[in-house]
Amino acid sequence: MGEREFENYHFLNFDFSQSNLAGRLFSECRFENCNLAGTSLANTSLQNVAFDGCKLLGLPFEACRDMLFSVHFDRCQLDYASFAGKAMPNTRFVDCSLREASFTQTDLTGALFQNCQLERAVFLHTTLSGADFRTAHNVLLDPEVNELKDARFALLSLPGLLARHGLIIE
């Protein structure tokens, strides 16, 4: 991949696994059914980039450039991915697997986690004001170390919000 900047590209069925996308700019791009597992994202710009049906296992999104960082995910495998310290207001995660993903110090104000699997995902000092977890599965987060004003949860996810207190909810 010799080019450095990609604007309005649609990548369909590409295998980028273990490749180096460091320092590249992707603006208004769409990755569909692509494998990016093990890809290097150091200083990569992702500006309004949509991922649909992609394998993004363990990707260190925190290595991406902060300026204009904007991503959305539909039907993606994001297990073990890290978004630590990223500003990601209104990010959409739909039908995604986010097992053990890290959202430490991430700004997810107004984010949507629609029908997402969040088993062992890490939320620590995360801004989740107005975030929507109503259809998310296995939500486990501590309201005392995360900002949750106006965040929305289903009644079924209450045990995951109270876990640190060792309560038995039947």
N, CA and C atoms as a LAMMPS dump frame, in Angstrom:
ITEM: TIMESTEP
0
ITEM: NUMBER OF ATOMS
510
ITEM: BOX BOUNDS ff ff ff
-5.0000000000000000e+02 5.0000000000000000e+02
-5.0000000000000000e+02 5.0000000000000000e+02
-5.0000000000000000e+02 5.0000000000000000e+02
ITEM: ATOMS id mol type element x y z
1 1 1 N 0.846 -1.168 0
2 1 2 C 0 0 0
3 1 3 C 0.896 1.238 0
4 2 1 N 1.193 1.754 -1.159
5 2 2 C 2.115 2.874 -1.258
6 2 3 C 1.497 4.221 -0.919
7 3 1 N 0.193 4.374 -1.213
8 3 2 C -0.451 5.66 -0.96
9 3 3 C -0.506 5.977 0.522
10 4 1 N -0.549 7.27 0.852
11 4 2 C -0.588 7.698 2.246
12 4 3 C -1.973 8.206 2.648
13 5 1 N -2.735 8.726 1.68
14 5 2 C -4.03 9.306 2.005
15 5 3 C -5.139 8.662 1.181
16 6 1 N -6.225 8.32 1.87
17 6 2 C -7.357 7.664 1.228
18 6 3 C -8.622 8.412 1.615
19 7 1 N -9.301 8.993 0.627
20 7 2 C -10.526 9.736 0.891
21 7 3 C -11.66 9.12 0.091
22 8 1 N -12.77 8.864 0.778
23 8 2 C -13.958 8.265 0.146
24 8 3 C -13.674 6.918 -0.498
25 9 1 N -12.807 6.133 0.108
26 9 2 C -12.541 4.781 -0.393
27 9 3 C -13.504 3.797 0.261
28 10 1 N -13.85 2.741 -0.491
29 10 2 C -14.636 1.636 0.048
30 10 3 C -13.774 0.382 -0.091
31 11 1 N -13.283 -0.11 1.043
32 11 2 C -12.457 -1.324 1.044
33 11 3 C -13.37 -2.512 1.305
34 12 1 N -13.488 -3.416 0.338
35 12 2 C -14.397 -4.553 0.453
36 12 3 C -13.603 -5.856 0.412
37 13 1 N -13.77 -6.681 1.442
38 13 2 C -13.127 -8.005 1.519
39 13 3 C -11.603 -7.952 1.457
40 14 1 N -10.996 -6.909 2
41 14 2 C -9.533 -6.812 2.035
42 14 3 C -8.994 -7.533 3.264
43 15 1 N -7.813 -8.118 3.127
44 15 2 C -7.125 -8.696 4.277
45 15 3 C -5.904 -7.835 4.58
46 16 1 N -6.045 -6.988 5.592
47 16 2 C -4.95 -6.109 6.012
48 16 3 C -4.238 -6.692 7.234
49 17 1 N -4.569 -7.931 7.617
50 17 2 C -4.042 -8.456 8.872
51 17 3 C -2.517 -8.397 8.902
52 18 1 N -2.002 -7.982 10.057
53 18 2 C -0.557 -7.833 10.308
54 18 3 C 0.108 -6.774 9.424
55 19 1 N -0.664 -5.954 8.733
56 19 2 C -0.036 -4.954 7.87
57 19 3 C 0.232 -3.66 8.644
58 20 1 N 0.98 -2.778 8.033
59 20 2 C 1.366 -1.531 8.674
60 20 3 C 0.622 -0.371 8.014
61 21 1 N -0.334 0.185 8.74
62 21 2 C -1.076 1.347 8.237
63 21 3 C -0.643 2.611 8.978
64 22 1 N 0.502 2.546 9.631
65 22 2 C 0.993 3.663 10.437
66 22 3 C 1.143 4.929 9.6
67 23 1 N 0.688 6.043 10.17
68 23 2 C 0.868 7.343 9.534
69 23 3 C -0.04 7.629 8.354
70 24 1 N -0.914 6.695 7.994
71 24 2 C -1.794 6.924 6.852
72 24 3 C -3.051 7.669 7.274
73 25 1 N -3.694 8.319 6.316
74 25 2 C -4.922 9.069 6.567
75 25 3 C -6.072 8.395 5.832
76 26 1 N -7.138 8.073 6.58
77 26 2 C -8.36 7.527 6.001
78 26 3 C -9.475 8.497 6.358
79 27 1 N -10.073 9.115 5.345
80 27 2 C -11.135 10.091 5.574
81 27 3 C -12.379 9.687 4.798
82 28 1 N -13.521 9.658 5.502
83 28 2 C -14.8 9.295 4.868
84 28 3 C -14.698 7.937 4.176
85 29 1 N -14.013 6.982 4.798
86 29 2 C -13.822 5.656 4.201
87 29 3 C -14.723 4.62 4.862
88 30 1 N -14.909 3.514 4.149
89 30 2 C -15.711 2.403 4.654
90 30 3 C -14.925 1.112 4.458
91 31 1 N -14.775 0.366 5.534
92 31 2 C -14.146 -0.956 5.481
93 31 3 C -15.245 -1.982 5.687
94 32 1 N -15.46 -2.842 4.682
95 32 2 C -16.531 -3.822 4.764
96 32 3 C -15.968 -5.237 4.605
97 33 1 N -16.288 -6.09 5.582
98 33 2 C -15.81 -7.477 5.592
99 33 3 C -14.296 -7.552 5.426
100 34 1 N -13.58 -6.695 6.134
101 34 2 C -12.12 -6.675 6.068
102 34 3 C -11.532 -7.252 7.355
103 35 1 N -10.325 -7.783 7.229
104 35 2 C -9.596 -8.282 8.391
105 35 3 C -8.438 -7.326 8.659
106 36 1 N -8.489 -6.654 9.805
107 36 2 C -7.418 -5.739 10.184
108 36 3 C -6.719 -6.202 11.462
109 37 1 N -6.933 -7.453 11.852
110 37 2 C -6.32 -7.964 13.083
111 37 3 C -4.8 -7.85 12.999
112 38 1 N -4.206 -7.339 14.064
113 38 2 C -2.749 -7.238 14.121
114 38 3 C -2.169 -6.094 13.313
115 39 1 N -3.017 -5.196 12.827
116 39 2 C -2.571 -4.07 12.013
117 39 3 C -1.945 -2.984 12.89
118 40 1 N -0.887 -2.358 12.405
119 40 2 C -0.28 -1.239 13.122
120 40 3 C -1.024 0.047 12.769
121 41 1 N -1.46 0.762 13.824
122 41 2 C -2.214 2 13.618
123 41 3 C -1.489 3.217 14.194
124 42 1 N -0.194 3.123 14.402
125 42 2 C 0.551 4.224 15.011
126 42 3 C 0.424 5.492 14.172
127 43 1 N -0.113 6.543 14.776
128 43 2 C -0.244 7.841 14.127
129 43 3 C -1.136 7.804 12.877
130 44 1 N -2.022 6.817 12.803
131 44 2 C -2.962 6.711 11.687
132 44 3 C -4.143 7.648 11.949
133 45 1 N -4.614 8.321 10.907
134 45 2 C -5.789 9.189 11.035
135 45 3 C -7.023 8.447 10.541
136 46 1 N -8.014 8.323 11.417
137 46 2 C -9.295 7.725 11.041
138 46 3 C -10.351 8.817 11.214
139 47 1 N -10.748 9.439 10.109
140 47 2 C -11.684 10.553 10.127
141 47 3 C -12.994 10.136 9.471
142 48 1 N -14.008 9.967 10.3
143 48 2 C -15.315 9.487 9.856
144 48 3 C -15.179 8.202 9.039
145 49 1 N -14.666 7.175 9.704
146 49 2 C -14.446 5.871 9.075
147 49 3 C -15.45 4.868 9.633
148 50 1 N -16.121 4.152 8.74
149 50 2 C -17.092 3.136 9.134
150 50 3 C -16.499 1.752 8.911
151 51 1 N -16.696 0.891 9.894
152 51 2 C -16.256 -0.5 9.805
153 51 3 C -17.501 -1.369 9.87
154 52 1 N -17.678 -2.247 8.88
155 52 2 C -18.869 -3.094 8.828
156 52 3 C -18.43 -4.54 8.589
157 53 1 N -18.744 -5.415 9.544
158 53 2 C -18.408 -6.835 9.398
159 53 3 C -16.91 -7.095 9.407
160 54 1 N -16.147 -6.27 10.122
161 54 2 C -14.684 -6.388 10.108
162 54 3 C -14.138 -7.104 11.335
163 55 1 N -12.975 -7.74 11.143
164 55 2 C -12.222 -8.335 12.251
165 55 3 C -11.191 -7.308 12.692
166 56 1 N -11.376 -6.804 13.92
167 56 2 C -10.517 -5.75 14.451
168 56 3 C -9.972 -6.19 15.817
169 57 1 N -9.711 -7.489 15.932
170 57 2 C -9.31 -8.07 17.205
171 57 3 C -8.031 -7.444 17.745
172 58 1 N -8.097 -6.949 18.974
173 58 2 C -6.919 -6.437 19.661
174 58 3 C -6.336 -5.161 19.095
175 59 1 N -7.066 -4.449 18.255
176 59 2 C -6.484 -3.253 17.647
177 59 3 C -6.29 -2.137 18.662
178 60 1 N -5.116 -1.49 18.635
179 60 2 C -4.826 -0.392 19.562
180 60 3 C -5.268 0.949 18.974
181 61 1 N -6.572 1.21 18.998
182 61 2 C -7.082 2.458 18.432
183 61 3 C -6.507 3.679 19.147
184 62 1 N -6.019 3.501 20.399
185 62 2 C -5.455 4.654 21.107
186 62 3 C -4.189 5.158 20.435
187 63 1 N -3.578 4.357 19.567
188 63 2 C -2.368 4.779 18.852
189 63 3 C -2.695 5.731 17.694
190 64 1 N -3.985 5.814 17.323
191 64 2 C -4.388 6.69 16.213
192 64 3 C -4.272 8.157 16.602
193 65 1 N -4.131 8.988 15.587
194 65 2 C -4.102 10.439 15.826
195 65 3 C -5.443 10.887 16.412
196 66 1 N -5.39 11.825 17.342
197 66 2 C -6.612 12.314 17.984
198 66 3 C -7.402 13.265 17.091
199 67 1 N -6.709 14.026 16.258
200 67 2 C -7.385 15.05 15.473
201 67 3 C -8.444 14.457 14.539
202 68 1 N -9.681 14.905 14.712
203 68 2 C -10.827 14.488 13.886
204 68 3 C -11.087 12.985 13.947
205 69 1 N -10.602 12.307 14.999
206 69 2 C -10.824 10.861 15.142
207 69 3 C -12.324 10.59 15.241
208 70 1 N -12.851 9.796 14.315
209 70 2 C -14.268 9.466 14.315
210 70 3 C -14.467 8.127 13.609
211 71 1 N -15.03 7.159 14.348
212 71 2 C -15.221 5.811 13.813
213 71 3 C -16.607 5.296 14.216
214 72 1 N -17.127 4.373 13.434
215 72 2 C -18.387 3.703 13.756
216 72 3 C -18.244 2.235 13.379
217 73 1 N -18.94 1.386 14.134
218 73 2 C -18.751 -0.055 13.97
219 73 3 C -20.089 -0.783 13.875
220 74 1 N -20.258 -1.577 12.829
221 74 2 C -21.42 -2.446 12.68
222 74 3 C -20.935 -3.879 12.466
223 75 1 N -21.464 -4.798 13.262
224 75 2 C -21.161 -6.239 13.115
225 75 3 C -19.649 -6.514 13.091
226 76 1 N -18.914 -5.88 13.997
227 76 2 C -17.459 -6.055 14.031
228 76 3 C -17.011 -6.872 15.234
229 77 1 N -15.882 -7.554 15.056
230 77 2 C -15.228 -8.264 16.148
231 77 3 C -14.138 -7.351 16.687
232 78 1 N -14.402 -6.774 17.867
233 78 2 C -13.496 -5.811 18.486
234 78 3 C -12.948 -6.325 19.814
235 79 1 N -12.99 -7.645 20.015
236 79 2 C -12.482 -8.212 21.262
237 79 3 C -11.039 -7.765 21.47
238 80 1 N -10.715 -7.402 22.716
239 80 2 C -9.361 -6.998 23.141
240 80 3 C -8.882 -5.681 22.51
241 81 1 N -9.738 -4.976 21.782
242 81 2 C -9.336 -3.685 21.202
243 81 3 C -9.189 -2.667 22.325
244 82 1 N -8.385 -1.627 22.087
245 82 2 C -8.209 -0.594 23.095
246 82 3 C -8.499 0.792 22.519
247 83 1 N -9.351 1.508 23.251
248 83 2 C -9.732 2.874 22.882
249 83 3 C -9.302 3.835 23.992
250 84 1 N -8.322 3.442 24.779
251 84 2 C -7.918 4.207 25.96
252 84 3 C -7.601 5.661 25.605
253 85 1 N -8.225 6.574 26.351
254 85 2 C -7.93 7.994 26.213
255 85 3 C -8.512 8.676 24.99
256 86 1 N -9.273 7.969 24.165
257 86 2 C -9.809 8.575 22.941
258 86 3 C -11.083 9.374 23.231
259 87 1 N -11.274 10.445 22.482
260 87 2 C -12.527 11.194 22.499
261 87 3 C -13.397 10.624 21.381
262 88 1 N -14.498 9.969 21.769
263 88 2 C -15.349 9.272 20.803
264 88 3 C -16.83 9.553 21.062
265 89 1 N -17.212 10.83 21.191
266 89 2 C -18.624 11.106 21.458
267 89 3 C -19.51 10.625 20.312
268 90 1 N -20.666 10.104 20.688
269 90 2 C -21.688 9.646 19.724
270 90 3 C -21.231 8.502 18.833
271 91 1 N -20.218 7.765 19.246
272 91 2 C -19.779 6.611 18.456
273 91 3 C -20.847 5.526 18.514
274 92 1 N -21.056 4.876 17.387
275 92 2 C -22.064 3.831 17.269
276 92 3 C -21.383 2.464 17.196
277 93 1 N -21.753 1.588 18.141
278 93 2 C -21.322 0.19 18.114
279 93 3 C -22.604 -0.633 17.975
280 94 1 N -22.811 -1.282 16.835
281 94 2 C -24.027 -2.05 16.608
282 94 3 C -23.674 -3.502 16.294
283 95 1 N -24.271 -4.427 17.054
284 95 2 C -24.047 -5.869 16.852
285 95 3 C -22.562 -6.222 16.869
286 96 1 N -21.811 -5.644 17.805
287 96 2 C -20.368 -5.884 17.885
288 96 3 C -20.007 -6.741 19.087
289 97 1 N -18.91 -7.455 18.955
290 97 2 C -18.333 -8.158 20.088
291 97 3 C -17.174 -7.309 20.604
292 98 1 N -17.282 -6.891 21.874
293 98 2 C -16.286 -6.02 22.503
294 98 3 C -15.731 -6.681 23.767
295 99 1 N -15.604 -8.003 23.73
296 99 2 C -15.1 -8.719 24.904
297 99 3 C -13.703 -8.23 25.277
298 100 1 N -13.547 -7.856 26.546
299 100 2 C -12.27 -7.41 27.104
300 100 3 C -11.681 -6.187 26.399
301 101 1 N -12.521 -5.429 25.692
302 101 2 C -12.054 -4.173 25.093
303 101 3 C -11.803 -3.171 26.215
304 102 1 N -10.862 -2.252 25.994
305 102 2 C -10.54 -1.255 27.012
306 102 3 C -11.044 0.126 26.611
307 103 1 N -11.846 0.708 27.521
308 103 2 C -12.354 2.063 27.331
309 103 3 C -11.879 2.961 28.476
310 104 1 N -10.683 2.698 28.986
311 104 2 C -10.132 3.483 30.081
312 104 3 C -9.926 4.932 29.656
313 105 1 N -10.501 5.866 30.427
314 105 2 C -10.393 7.305 30.174
315 105 3 C -10.87 7.702 28.775
316 106 1 N -11.837 6.972 28.243
317 106 2 C -12.404 7.269 26.929
318 106 3 C -13.634 8.147 27.101
319 107 1 N -13.821 9.102 26.2
320 107 2 C -15.034 9.919 26.214
321 107 3 C -16.036 9.286 25.251
322 108 1 N -17.043 8.642 25.813
323 108 2 C -18.082 7.981 25.025
324 108 3 C -19.442 8.651 25.265
325 109 1 N -19.425 9.968 25.448
326 109 2 C -20.661 10.725 25.644
327 109 3 C -21.623 10.429 24.486
328 110 1 N -22.835 9.99 24.826
329 110 2 C -23.849 9.757 23.802
330 110 3 C -23.595 8.548 22.914
331 111 1 N -22.652 7.693 23.275
332 111 2 C -22.356 6.511 22.45
333 111 3 C -23.502 5.505 22.519
334 112 1 N -23.62 4.706 21.481
335 112 2 C -24.643 3.666 21.412
336 112 3 C -23.963 2.295 21.38
337 113 1 N -24.359 1.423 22.311
338 113 2 C -23.889 0.039 22.329
339 113 3 C -25.103 -0.842 22.074
340 114 1 N -25.498 -0.949 20.815
341 114 2 C -26.719 -1.672 20.454
342 114 3 C -26.419 -3.145 20.215
343 115 1 N -27.025 -3.994 21.031
344 115 2 C -26.871 -5.441 20.903
345 115 3 C -25.391 -5.854 20.863
346 116 1 N -24.594 -5.25 21.73
347 116 2 C -23.159 -5.55 21.786
348 116 3 C -22.839 -6.462 22.957
349 117 1 N -21.841 -7.287 22.771
350 117 2 C -21.349 -8.184 23.802
351 117 3 C -20.191 -7.474 24.508
352 118 1 N -20.366 -7.155 25.814
353 118 2 C -19.38 -6.372 26.552
354 118 3 C -18.722 -7.166 27.692
355 119 1 N -18.696 -8.473 27.548
356 119 2 C -18.131 -9.315 28.604
357 119 3 C -16.685 -8.922 28.937
358 120 1 N -16.443 -8.572 30.204
359 120 2 C -15.122 -8.203 30.72
360 120 3 C -14.525 -6.955 30.037
361 121 1 N -15.361 -6.158 29.363
362 121 2 C -14.869 -4.884 28.82
363 121 3 C -14.532 -3.974 29.998
364 122 1 N -13.489 -3.151 29.838
365 122 2 C -13.008 -2.316 30.928
366 122 3 C -13.481 -0.875 30.751
367 123 1 N -14.274 -0.421 31.719
368 123 2 C -14.709 0.974 31.774
369 123 3 C -14.134 1.551 33.059
370 124 1 N -13.146 2.429 32.937
371 124 2 C -12.491 3.015 34.104
372 124 3 C -12.227 4.486 33.817
373 125 1 N -12.78 5.371 34.645
374 125 2 C -12.689 6.815 34.417
375 125 3 C -13.168 7.149 33.002
376 126 1 N -14.253 6.483 32.608
377 126 2 C -14.83 6.641 31.272
378 126 3 C -16.019 7.592 31.354
379 127 1 N -16.125 8.496 30.397
380 127 2 C -17.275 9.408 30.337
381 127 3 C -18.349 8.746 29.485
382 128 1 N -19.457 8.39 30.147
383 128 2 C -20.535 7.668 29.481
384 128 3 C -21.86 8.431 29.588
385 129 1 N -21.782 9.745 29.768
386 129 2 C -22.993 10.56 29.884
387 129 3 C -23.862 10.381 28.638
388 130 1 N -25.121 10.02 28.87
389 130 2 C -26.048 9.867 27.758
390 130 3 C -25.806 8.648 26.881
391 131 1 N -24.876 7.78 27.272
392 131 2 C -24.624 6.566 26.474
393 131 3 C -25.812 5.611 26.609
394 132 1 N -26.016 4.79 25.591
395 132 2 C -27.158 3.88 25.567
396 132 3 C -26.676 2.426 25.61
397 133 1 N -26.922 1.78 26.755
398 133 2 C -26.541 0.377 26.959
399 133 3 C -27.78 -0.518 27.042
400 134 1 N -28.947 -0.017 26.648
401 134 2 C -30.191 -0.759 26.899
402 134 3 C -30.226 -2.141 26.272
403 135 1 N -29.57 -2.345 25.14
404 135 2 C -29.605 -3.676 24.516
405 135 3 C -28.229 -4.355 24.565
406 136 1 N -27.309 -3.797 25.354
407 136 2 C -25.965 -4.39 25.483
408 136 3 C -26.015 -5.587 26.427
409 137 1 N -25.111 -6.521 26.228
410 137 2 C -25.065 -7.743 27.036
411 137 3 C -23.814 -7.752 27.917
412 138 1 N -23.975 -8.266 29.142
413 138 2 C -22.868 -8.436 30.09
414 138 3 C -22.17 -7.124 30.437
415 139 1 N -22.961 -6.09 30.669
416 139 2 C -22.413 -4.8 31.087
417 139 3 C -21.922 -4.932 32.526
418 140 1 N -20.658 -4.587 32.75
419 140 2 C -20.094 -4.594 34.096
420 140 3 C -19.261 -3.327 34.247
421 141 1 N -19.789 -2.356 34.976
422 141 2 C -19.017 -1.131 35.181
423 141 3 C -19.408 -0.518 36.511
424 142 1 N -18.476 0.205 37.091
425 142 2 C -18.648 0.783 38.416
426 142 3 C -19.082 2.233 38.281
427 143 1 N -20.304 2.563 38.721
428 143 2 C -20.784 3.941 38.624
429 143 3 C -19.933 4.932 39.417
430 144 1 N -19.148 4.454 40.373
431 144 2 C -18.356 5.365 41.191
432 144 3 C -17.072 5.823 40.506
433 145 1 N -16.622 5.104 39.478
434 145 2 C -15.379 5.509 38.799
435 145 3 C -15.614 5.833 37.324
436 146 1 N -16.886 5.997 36.956
437 146 2 C -17.246 6.371 35.594
438 146 3 C -18.332 7.44 35.659
439 147 1 N -18.373 8.29 34.642
440 147 2 C -19.401 9.329 34.592
441 147 3 C -20.595 8.801 33.805
442 148 1 N -21.745 8.659 34.492
443 148 2 C -22.9 7.982 33.89
444 148 3 C -24.162 8.844 33.79
445 149 1 N -24.049 10.149 33.979
446 149 2 C -25.253 10.985 33.968
447 149 3 C -26.065 10.77 32.689
448 150 1 N -27.34 10.467 32.879
449 150 2 C -28.289 10.249 31.769
450 150 3 C -27.954 9.049 30.889
451 151 1 N -27.03 8.175 31.317
452 151 2 C -26.78 6.939 30.557
453 151 3 C -28 6.038 30.718
454 152 1 N -28.276 5.244 29.698
455 152 2 C -29.482 4.417 29.698
456 152 3 C -29.108 2.938 29.765
457 153 1 N -29.789 2.23 30.683
458 153 2 C -29.537 0.81 30.893
459 153 3 C -30.868 0.071 30.97
460 154 1 N -30.849 -1.195 30.6
461 154 2 C -32.018 -2.045 30.804
462 154 3 C -31.997 -2.518 32.254
463 155 1 N -33.177 -2.817 32.783
464 155 2 C -33.279 -3.319 34.148
465 155 3 C -32.398 -4.555 34.332
466 156 1 N -32.295 -5.375 33.292
467 156 2 C -31.487 -6.607 33.364
468 156 3 C -30.007 -6.341 33.589
469 157 1 N -29.525 -5.144 33.259
470 157 2 C -28.099 -4.87 33.434
471 157 3 C -27.771 -4.269 34.801
472 158 1 N -28.787 -4.072 35.642
473 158 2 C -28.524 -3.532 36.978
474 158 3 C -27.494 -4.323 37.778
475 159 1 N -27.535 -5.664 37.764
476 159 2 C -26.515 -6.394 38.526
477 159 3 C -25.09 -6.008 38.121
478 160 1 N -24.852 -5.711 36.873
479 160 2 C -23.522 -5.322 36.402
480 160 3 C -23.09 -3.952 36.898
481 161 1 N -24.06 -3.138 37.314
482 161 2 C -23.743 -1.818 37.852
483 161 3 C -23.519 -1.875 39.365
484 162 1 N -23.987 -2.96 39.966
485 162 2 C -23.907 -3.091 41.421
486 162 3 C -22.913 -4.151 41.864
487 163 1 N -22.213 -4.766 40.921
488 163 2 C -21.347 -5.913 41.223
489 163 3 C -20.316 -5.618 42.312
490 164 1 N -19.744 -4.43 42.307
491 164 2 C -18.678 -4.116 43.267
492 164 3 C -19.178 -4.128 44.703
493 165 1 N -20.506 -4.013 44.883
494 165 2 C -21.066 -3.979 46.226
495 165 3 C -21.335 -5.382 46.788
496 166 1 N -21.138 -6.412 45.965
497 166 2 C -21.332 -7.782 46.422
498 166 3 C -22.773 -8.1 46.792
499 167 1 N -23.717 -7.408 46.159
500 167 2 C -25.123 -7.657 46.438
501 167 3 C -25.597 -8.887 45.697
502 168 1 N -26.596 -9.542 46.248
503 168 2 C -27.225 -10.681 45.558
504 168 3 C -28.571 -10.193 45.083
505 169 1 N -28.75 -10.142 43.763
506 169 2 C -29.994 -9.652 43.196
507 169 3 C -30.7 -10.837 42.556
508 170 1 N -31.946 -11.081 43.018
509 170 2 C -32.666 -12.262 42.53
510 170 3 C -33.914 -11.859 41.763
